């Protein structure tokens, strides 16, 4: 019966990941990504898939931090320096936002 639960976590995580990529805005994307991280952590821990477990243990706090900045008190305001960088960007959306 344990293999059944492992499969359920794996399919749920895969479905949430697919739903994450289908989002158009950041808030639902982060929420679904956190759900996928939790399911993948369960999948990796129960099935002893250590690379999957390690990856999602790293991604979960990143997604939580990004969600907090998105919904936090300063999440809806952008500093003028950041806004000017966006306004001067030749290709809107070309930056990944990692740097």
Protein Blocks (a to p, Z undefined) as FASTA:
>chain_A
ZZmmmmmmmmmmmmmmmmmmmpcbfklmmmmmmmmmmmmmmmmmmnopaklmmmmmmmmm
mmmmmmmmmmmmklmpccfklmmmmmmpmbghkagolZZ
